[in-house]
Amino acid sequence: MNFRLTALTSACALALAACGAPSPEASPAPAEPAAAPEVTVDADAEWHLVDEESRLTFVSTKADEIAEVQTFDNIMGNVSPLGLATVDITLNSVDTNIEQRDERMRTMLFDTETYPTMTVTAETPLDGFSDLEIGDRERINTPVTVSLHGQDRVYDADLYVTRIGPKKVLVETASPVLVHADDFGLEAGVEALREVANLPSISPAVPVSVSFVFEQ
């Protein structure tokens, strides 16, 4: 029984007794509230990424010490009933808070006319976390494949999976994944950005973090 409801009922009874209120018959004990029906995940249903609640960010470092957080505004994804997670990031949606720099990254770095999308895939059977209570989380390590600029690379991802609703989970990085421009043949694009911005350096190593919400 709810502790506050019990305390309130007891307080009312004591108040009536103190005022000499008659009690010809004992009142029946209040009924226990009906338990909420348990909601379980459907092992045969897909999980869909909730775009407005999901985020992928990366940190670029220029001139050796100036770090800036950047992101993408358009992310789509799902997890199949077999546990294959696929997330597609529209590279034209890159958001650095500077429109001119966004355009330079589209054309000089990502070449979005030829390679419009970055895709991340991993084995993440989300129904396996259905035993978690809402608010509980589990830490996992899993390989993820990043497909970018015509190249595929596999990284070990350190992730938290948190159950945030009856049919809703949050998958987020416990620590960033370090991606290098050379992994995808982007070093020439990084150098072109450095030259056009007249910078002494742009780091080719980029920490990437994700916060993906999936709902069934």
N, C-alpha and C positions, 0 to 999 in steps of 0.2 A: 504494500500500500504506500502511496505517496506520503512521505514524512510530513510535508507541510500541511496536507489535507488532514492527516491524523492529528497534528498539533492544533489546527484550527478547530476541529470537532471537539477535542478535549477542552479547549479554552471556552467554547460556547457552553458546554455542559457545566463547567465550574461556575460560570457566570450565572446561569439559571438557578443553580443550587444556592448560590450566595444571596440571590434576590428572593428566595423562597418560592420559586415557581413550582406549581404542582406537577407531579410526574406520576399520573395514575398507572401508566403502563410503561414498561421499558421499551424504548424505540428500537426497532431492528437495526442491526449494524449496517452501515452503508455498504452497498455492493461493491465488490472489487471492480475497477475499470476493466473493460474488455481488452485483452492483449491485441496489439496491432498485428495484423496478419504478416507473416514472414514473407519477404520478397526475395526470391532466388533468381540467379541469373540463368539464362537459357543457353545451354551448351551448343545449341544448333543455330544461334542467332549471331549476326555480326555486331561488332562494336564500332561506332562511328565517332570520329574525332570532332569535338565541339570547337569550331574555329575561333569563336569569340572568347573562349576561355583558355586557348592554347597559345603557346609562344615558343619561338626558337630565336635565341639571341647569340651573337658572336661579338668578341672584343677585338678590335684592331688597335695596333700600337704604332704610332708614327713618331719620328724624331726621337726615338729611343725611350721616351718616357711619357708620351701623351696617349692615354688609352681612352677609347670611345666605345660605348655599347651600341650595337646596331641590330636590326631585326628584319623580319619579313612580315608583310601584312596579310598574305594570302597562303593559308596552309590547309590542306585537305588530307584525310586519311581514314583508314579503317583497320580493324583486326578481324580476320576471317574466323569462322568457327574452329578451324584447325590451328589457330594461334599465330598466323602470319600477319604481322603488323606492317602496313605500308603507309608512308606519309610522303605526300608530294608538296614541295615548296615552290611556288611560282617566283622565279628569280627576278622578274620585272617588278615585283612588289617590294624589293629591297628598300629599307627605310633607314637612312643615316641621319635624318633631320636636316639634311642640306640637299635640296633638289638637284643642284648642279652635280654634286658628288654622286647622287643616286644614278643620274644619267650616265656619268662616266663609268660607274661600276657595271651598269647594264651592257654598255658597248665595249669598253676596254678590258674589263676583267671577265665577266661571265659570258659575253657574246650571246645574249639571250635570243637573238634571231635564229641562231643555230641550235643553242642548248637552252630552251626556255624553262626547264624544270630541274630541280634537284630532288632525288628520291632517296628516302631512308627506309630500309627494310630490316626486320628483326623477327625472331621467334619469341612471341610474347603471349602465351595462352592466358588471357585475362580471367577466364572462368576459373582458373586454378586458384585465384585469390578470393573466391566467393565465401570462404570460411572466415575471412577477416571481418571483425566488427567494424562498423562505420567509425572512421577516425584512426583505425589501426593501419600500420604500414609494414612492408617487408622490403628488405634490401636484396637486390639480385645483381648478378654480373652476367652480361650476355653480349655476344658479338652482334654488331650492327653493320650493315653494308650501306655505304654512301655512294650513290651514283651521281656524278657531277662532271660536266664538260667532257662527256664521252669516256670517262674513266670510272672504275669501281674500286673502292677500297674498303677493307674490313677493319673495324676498330672494336676494342673491348670497352663496353659502356658499363659504368657503375651507376645503377638506377635505384630509385625508390618507387615502389608501387603502393599507393594509399587508396583505401576504399573510402570515398567521400559521399557515397549515397547508395541506396539499395541496388541500383544498376549503373553505377558511375564510379570510375576510378581515375586517379591522377598518376601519370607516369612522368617522373622528373629525374634529372641527373643529380646524383649524389655528389659528383665531382665533374667538372667540365671535360669534354672530349677534346684533345688537342689535335687540330687538323693543320697540315702544312700545305702551302700553295703548291709545292713540288709534287704532292700526292696526285694532283689532278692536272698537271701541266699548266698551272696558272701563274708561274713565276714571271713570265713575260708581261702578263697583264698587271701584276703588282708593280713591276718596274715602270711600266707606262704610266700608271697612276702616280708613282713617286715623281717622275719627271714632270708631268703636267701640273702637279701641285707644288713643284719646286721644293720638295722636302729632302732632308738629308737621308732619311730612311723610312721604310715601312716594313714592319716585321712580317715575314712570310708565315709565321706560326700564329694560329688563331684558336683560342679556346671557345668551344661551342657548348651552350647549355640549352636544355629543352624543358618545357613544362607542358605536357600534353594531357588533356582531359578527354577520356573516352566514355561514351554512354551507349547502353544497349537499348 
